[in-house]
Amino acid sequence: MSALLEVSGLTTSFLTASGYLPAIEDVNFAIEKGETLGIVGESGCGKSVTSLSIMQLLSSNGKIQKGSILFEGKQLVGLKDTSMRKIRGNDIAMIFQEPMTSLNPVHKIGKQIGESLRIHRGLNKEQSKQKAVDLLKLVGIPRAEDIADEYPHRLSGGMRQRVMIAIAMACDPKLLIADEPTTALDVTIQAQILDLMRKLKAEREMSIMLITHDLGVVAEMCDRVVVMYAGKVVEQGDVRDIFRKPTHPYTIGLLSSIPRLEDRQQRLSSIPGNVPSIEVMPAGCRFASRCPHATQRCADDEPSLLSVTDNHQARCWLVDEKGVAV
Amino acid sequence: MAHMMADSSPTTGLKQRLAHPPTKVRSKFVRVLRAYPLVFVGGLMVLALIFVAVFADKLATFNPNFQFANGLAPDGAPLAPNHTFIMGTDDLGRDVYSRLLFGARVSLEVGVFASLISLFIGTTLGIISGYYGGFVDSVIMRITDIMLAFPFILFVVALVAVLSPSISNIFIAIGVLGWAVTARIVRAEVMKVKEFEYVQAARALGSRQWRILFKIILPNIMAPVIVLTTLAIGNNMLLESTLSYLGIGVQPPTASWGSMLSEGQQVFEYAPWLLYYPGLALMLAVLGFNLLGDGLRELFNPRRVR
């Protein structure tokens, strides 16, 4: 089975004072049909740049320097904007982190949901309005007819995120890119939104690319996980493997910084230091400066993605030396 | 009945009354009127001005440019307001009331058209500048800086002098030179709005560039622009008066409020009504546009009107 989305060797750079510097380098992953892929990492590690690269929505100072993005076998890198527009919102839809600002305050909810239907399906006002009400019902908004006639400021954050999902679902996308969809919401609402996404995914056989820094969300939602650090994939594999046998010290660090009910530690462990900025990216392993296991080899040479098991890889020399997790 | 009763609970089957029974929903017009009565005061003043300007020939009692032999006192002084000339006459024996009505026409015409020209140029340049940024932005903003740095009146005076003074040349000159502030405000608003996630979201939906510019961004920046334009109408009416006062505006014998003030100034020691009426008219007109502009700002803000 060929993957729905196949990203290989993707390098996206941004123009800085010192020329083009890569924000993500040599990123590889694939999303199968009906699969949920989690992309995890702390702020600034290139999660959002990855999603914007896929959508070809980089700001004018950013460009894809290398690599390919195949969507249903079609190359998206270098695709003309007119062709890309037909894919955006139609085949690949996106929902954003901040539901408070992702809706246009001057247009009614119903109109905004109908927008992509008018763009891609050529529906008229009346038809798109009717479809918008159906979509609002689909995402579980009560009084859908009334809400369609309201302006966004009348809705709460959770309701707005539902509306965003309704907008994304309008054209039945094959891939939904969710960029931190629950970060701005409180925990009970988070659970509702995740439930909703899971339900829609199952009903519509859609794939989801879930960008998050919340490992709890990943455990709950994802089939496979890609862990990114400083613009590179450092570990990827099945969600079970990642949680049971994390191999890269960064993943281990991330997992041990989650509070657990079983063992009541005095303090949560944290990873010391910060992500190196792209202007002063060290050669060798990018995590070496923060890694408890770092050796001279880590500082000198960068490991490639090494196989831990068949579909579990980690970018760490420890795999090479021990073959298994530390 | 759904409005009077809350839904009965599916678990207990009990029916409950609503804690806050719904009251009659007033129309938006009434709600706005209650919240912002000054919009309507301003709006009425502006409507009155428009009415007067449009029907000046019906409302005027005399030909505004006719010099009445009985319009002057035996010693040649202007007549104070009386039964025939209700606002008195000027030093040439013309009826002030009729001149005031025809002057409203000139003032409003210049104010409105000049502001529309500025609005169009300023919004277009501001949107391009703010959205595309970079080199285009630098060029447009440097031109704007020059426009703002140069004394505006001097610029307008020079242009009107070149074009020869006439009503249309006055509003063209004011409009073509007066877009700088609009462009700056539009640019700033666009730069703010284009960073909002809903613009990114619109791109992610596959919207074309024109759709993003004119359907997503433009409606979001219109509130300050409309306010600015409404205020600009008042200002441009003042500017027309200034030009006419300086003698390069509307040419005699055509009446405008500025030229009436200018002519009246020479004799105001013994004929003060020649300043009172046009001055008062100008003040009320500008005040009307200002009240309306302030009110519109509230009205266009979807968050404000409950």
Interface residues (C-beta under 8 A of the other chain):
Chain A: M55 L57 S60 M84 R85 K86 I87 R88 G89 N90 A93 M94 F96 Q97 E98 T101 S102 L103 N104 P105 V106 H107 E115 S116 I119 H120 Y151 H153 M164 I167
Chain B: G133 G134 F196 E197 Y198 Q200 A201 A202 R203 A204 L205 G206 S207 R208 R211 I216 P219 N220 P302 R303
